[in-house]
Amino acid sequence: MPPTRAALLGPPGAGKGTQAKRIVEKMGLVHLSTGDILREEVARETKLGHQAEEHMVRGELVPDPLIVDMIRKRIEQACEGFLLDGFPRTVRQAEALEEIARLDVVINIELPREEVLNRLTSRRVCRNCGKIHNLRFNPPADPTRCSACGGELYQRDDDRPFVIENRCTVYQQTTAPLIAYYRERGLLQSVDGAQPSDRVFHQIMTVLAG
Ligand code: AMP
Protein backbone atom coordinates (compact mmCIF):
# COMPACT_ATOMS: atom_id res chain seq x y z
CA MET A 1 0.00 0.00 0.00
CA PRO A 2 1.39 3.46 -0.86
CA PRO A 3 1.71 5.84 2.10
CA THR A 4 -1.40 7.84 2.98
CA ARG A 5 -1.20 11.59 2.41
CA ALA A 6 -4.15 13.34 3.97
CA ALA A 7 -5.22 16.70 5.38
CA LEU A 8 -7.78 17.69 8.01
CA LEU A 9 -9.86 20.77 7.34
CA GLY A 10 -12.38 22.45 9.64
CA PRO A 11 -12.97 25.49 11.84
CA PRO A 12 -10.93 26.05 15.01
CA GLY A 13 -12.24 23.80 17.76
CA ALA A 14 -13.74 21.20 15.38
CA GLY A 15 -11.48 18.54 16.89
CA LYS A 16 -8.72 18.41 14.28
CA GLY A 17 -5.92 18.13 16.85
CA THR A 18 -7.70 15.51 18.97
CA GLN A 19 -8.61 13.37 15.95
CA ALA A 20 -5.19 13.80 14.33
CA LYS A 21 -3.40 12.38 17.39
CA ARG A 22 -5.57 9.23 17.30
CA ILE A 23 -5.35 8.79 13.52
CA VAL A 24 -1.56 9.05 13.28
CA GLU A 25 -1.16 6.64 16.17
CA LYS A 26 -3.44 4.09 14.51
CA MET A 27 -2.01 4.48 11.01
CA GLY A 28 1.66 5.21 11.70
CA LEU A 29 1.57 8.53 9.87
CA VAL A 30 3.59 11.65 10.62
CA HIS A 31 1.43 14.29 12.31
CA LEU A 32 2.13 17.69 10.81
CA SER A 33 0.30 20.36 12.82
CA THR A 34 1.36 23.85 11.79
CA GLY A 35 -0.21 25.27 14.98
CA ASP A 36 1.84 22.91 17.19
CA ILE A 37 5.03 23.62 15.24
CA LEU A 38 4.47 27.38 15.54
CA ARG A 39 3.73 27.18 19.28
CA GLU A 40 6.99 25.28 19.70
CA GLU A 41 8.87 27.96 17.74
CA VAL A 42 7.31 30.63 19.97
CA ALA A 43 8.28 28.72 23.14
CA ARG A 44 11.86 28.29 21.87
CA GLU A 45 11.96 32.03 21.06
CA THR A 46 13.28 31.44 17.54
CA LYS A 47 13.22 34.11 14.83
CA LEU A 48 10.22 32.38 13.22
CA GLY A 49 8.57 32.17 16.64
CA HIS A 50 8.87 35.93 17.10
CA GLN A 51 7.54 36.62 13.59
CA ALA A 52 4.62 34.23 14.08
CA GLU A 53 3.63 35.27 17.59
CA GLU A 54 2.42 38.75 16.69
CA HIS A 55 -0.10 37.21 14.28
CA MET A 56 -1.09 34.29 16.51
CA VAL A 57 -1.96 36.40 19.57
CA ARG A 58 -4.40 38.38 17.43
CA GLY A 59 -5.97 35.28 15.90
CA GLU A 60 -4.62 36.19 12.45
CA LEU A 61 -2.91 33.84 10.04
CA VAL A 62 0.87 33.76 9.84
CA PRO A 63 1.96 34.89 6.32
CA ASP A 64 1.88 32.16 3.67
CA PRO A 65 5.61 32.21 2.72
CA LEU A 66 6.70 31.62 6.34
CA ILE A 67 4.27 28.71 6.72
CA VAL A 68 5.14 27.07 3.40
CA ASP A 69 8.88 27.29 4.11
CA MET A 70 8.31 25.83 7.57
CA ILE A 71 6.27 22.84 6.40
CA ARG A 72 7.93 22.00 3.05
CA LYS A 73 10.85 19.94 4.38
CA ARG A 74 8.71 18.13 6.92
CA ILE A 75 6.33 16.99 4.17
CA GLU A 76 9.16 15.92 1.89
CA GLN A 77 10.74 13.88 4.68
CA ALA A 78 7.55 12.09 5.74
CA CYS A 79 8.04 9.01 3.55
CA GLU A 80 5.77 6.89 5.75
CA GLY A 81 2.83 9.18 4.89
CA PHE A 82 1.48 12.21 6.71
CA LEU A 83 -1.59 13.85 8.14
CA LEU A 84 -1.71 17.62 7.79
CA ASP A 85 -3.55 19.38 10.63
CA GLY A 86 -4.18 23.11 10.23
CA PHE A 87 -2.50 23.30 6.82
CA PRO A 88 -3.36 24.43 4.21
CA ARG A 89 -5.42 27.35 5.51
CA THR A 90 -5.45 29.56 2.40
CA VAL A 91 -5.84 28.88 -1.31
CA ARG A 92 -2.25 30.07 -1.81
CA GLN A 93 -1.03 27.49 0.70
CA ALA A 94 -3.06 24.81 -1.09
CA GLU A 95 -1.48 25.79 -4.42
CA ALA A 96 2.00 25.71 -2.86
CA LEU A 97 1.22 22.28 -1.39
CA GLU A 98 0.37 20.94 -4.85
CA GLU A 99 3.95 21.70 -5.86
CA ILE A 100 5.30 19.73 -2.88
CA ALA A 101 3.04 16.66 -2.64
CA ARG A 102 -0.15 15.12 -3.96
CA LEU A 103 -2.94 14.55 -1.41
CA ASP A 104 -5.10 11.39 -1.44
CA VAL A 105 -7.94 12.87 0.60
CA VAL A 106 -9.01 15.98 2.54
CA ILE A 107 -11.30 15.36 5.50
CA ASN A 108 -13.50 18.29 6.42
CA ILE A 109 -14.69 18.18 10.04
CA GLU A 110 -17.86 20.30 10.07
CA LEU A 111 -19.01 22.24 13.14
CA PRO A 112 -21.51 25.14 13.40
CA ARG A 113 -20.15 28.49 14.59
CA GLU A 114 -22.08 28.54 17.95
CA GLU A 115 -20.59 25.16 18.77
CA VAL A 116 -17.10 26.40 17.84
CA LEU A 117 -17.44 29.28 20.33
CA ASN A 118 -18.73 26.96 23.10
CA ARG A 119 -15.90 24.53 22.64
CA LEU A 120 -13.02 26.96 22.36
CA THR A 121 -13.85 28.95 25.49
CA SER A 122 -13.76 25.76 27.58
CA ARG A 123 -10.75 24.11 25.89
CA ARG A 124 -7.70 23.41 28.07
CA VAL A 125 -4.42 21.81 26.99
CA CYS A 126 -1.92 19.85 29.07
CA ARG A 127 1.39 21.65 29.39
CA ASN A 128 3.17 18.33 29.76
CA CYS A 129 1.73 15.87 27.18
CA GLY A 130 -0.39 18.13 24.96
CA LYS A 131 -3.66 16.25 25.54
CA ILE A 132 -6.67 18.43 24.72
CA HIS A 133 -9.48 18.61 27.32
CA ASN A 134 -12.82 20.34 27.44
CA LEU A 135 -14.04 21.61 30.82
CA ARG A 136 -17.67 21.64 29.68
CA PHE A 137 -18.09 18.54 27.52
CA ASN A 138 -15.65 16.01 28.91
CA PRO A 139 -14.23 17.51 32.11
CA PRO A 140 -11.23 15.93 33.84
CA ALA A 141 -11.80 15.03 37.53
CA ASP A 142 -9.60 17.98 38.52
CA PRO A 143 -10.17 20.96 36.18
CA THR A 144 -6.56 22.08 36.62
CA ARG A 145 -4.87 18.71 35.90
CA CYS A 146 -4.51 16.47 32.84
CA SER A 147 -6.58 13.26 32.98
CA ALA A 148 -3.78 11.32 31.24
CA CYS A 149 -0.57 12.43 32.98
CA GLY A 150 -1.55 14.82 35.80
CA GLY A 151 0.24 17.73 34.07
CA GLU A 152 -0.93 21.32 34.47
CA LEU A 153 -3.81 22.38 32.19
CA TYR A 154 -3.65 25.80 30.54
CA GLN A 155 -5.77 27.93 28.25
CA ARG A 156 -4.13 28.82 24.93
CA ASP A 157 -3.63 32.59 24.55
CA ASP A 158 -5.68 32.49 21.36
CA ASP A 159 -8.61 30.70 23.08
CA ARG A 160 -9.70 33.93 24.79
CA PRO A 161 -13.09 35.31 23.65
CA PHE A 162 -11.93 38.29 21.58
CA VAL A 163 -9.30 36.29 19.73
CA ILE A 164 -11.72 33.39 19.15
CA GLU A 165 -14.13 35.76 17.33
CA ASN A 166 -11.31 36.86 15.07
CA ARG A 167 -10.14 33.31 14.35
CA CYS A 168 -13.70 32.34 13.35
CA THR A 169 -13.94 35.30 10.96
CA VAL A 170 -10.54 34.48 9.46
CA TYR A 171 -11.67 30.88 9.03
CA GLN A 172 -14.88 31.88 7.22
CA GLN A 173 -13.19 34.36 4.91
CA THR A 174 -9.87 32.68 4.18
CA THR A 175 -9.95 28.97 4.98
CA ALA A 176 -13.56 27.91 4.24
CA PRO A 177 -13.04 28.54 0.46
CA LEU A 178 -10.77 25.47 0.56
CA ILE A 179 -13.88 23.31 0.96
CA ALA A 180 -14.96 24.18 -2.60
CA TYR A 181 -11.34 24.03 -3.78
CA TYR A 182 -10.93 20.41 -2.70
CA ARG A 183 -14.48 19.42 -3.65
CA GLU A 184 -13.74 20.54 -7.21
CA ARG A 185 -10.64 18.34 -7.20
CA GLY A 186 -12.65 15.32 -6.02
CA LEU A 187 -10.66 15.06 -2.77
CA LEU A 188 -13.18 16.28 -0.16
CA GLN A 189 -14.89 14.02 2.37
CA SER A 190 -17.01 15.64 5.11
CA VAL A 191 -17.64 14.35 8.62
CA ASP A 192 -20.07 15.76 11.23
CA GLY A 193 -17.81 17.07 14.02
CA ALA A 194 -20.73 17.60 16.44
CA GLN A 195 -20.97 13.84 17.05
CA PRO A 196 -19.21 12.20 19.99
CA SER A 197 -15.45 12.12 19.44
CA ASP A 198 -15.31 8.30 19.04
CA ARG A 199 -17.94 8.40 16.27
CA VAL A 200 -16.03 11.13 14.45
CA PHE A 201 -12.87 9.04 14.73
CA HIS A 202 -14.53 5.90 13.33
CA GLN A 203 -16.01 7.82 10.41
CA ILE A 204 -12.63 9.31 9.58
CA MET A 205 -10.99 5.89 9.76
CA THR A 206 -13.66 4.53 7.38
CA VAL A 207 -12.91 7.34 4.93
CA LEU A 208 -9.16 6.71 5.16
CA ALA A 209 -9.64 2.95 4.67
CA GLY A 210 -11.65 3.59 1.49
P1 AMP B 1 -4.13 26.04 15.35
O1 AMP B 1 -3.45 25.38 16.49
O2 AMP B 1 -4.15 25.18 14.11
O3 AMP B 1 -5.49 26.57 15.70
O4 AMP B 1 -3.23 27.32 14.96
C1 AMP B 1 -2.99 28.37 15.89
C2 AMP B 1 -2.56 29.62 15.15
O5 AMP B 1 -1.34 29.38 14.44
C3 AMP B 1 -3.53 30.12 14.09
O6 AMP B 1 -4.57 30.92 14.64
C4 AMP B 1 -2.58 30.93 13.20
O7 AMP B 1 -2.24 32.17 13.79
C5 AMP B 1 -1.35 30.06 13.19
N1 AMP B 1 -1.38 29.05 12.11
C6 AMP B 1 -1.46 27.70 12.24
N2 AMP B 1 -1.47 27.09 11.05
C7 AMP B 1 -1.41 28.08 10.12
C8 AMP B 1 -1.41 28.10 8.70
N3 AMP B 1 -1.48 26.99 7.97
N4 AMP B 1 -1.32 29.32 8.09
C9 AMP B 1 -1.23 30.46 8.79
N5 AMP B 1 -1.26 30.51 10.13
C10 AMP B 1 -1.34 29.33 10.81
Residues whose N, C-alpha, C, O or C-beta is under 5 A from the ligand:
A	BS01	AMP	P12 T34 G35 D36 L38 H55 M56 G59 E60 L61 V62 I67 G86 F87 P88 R89
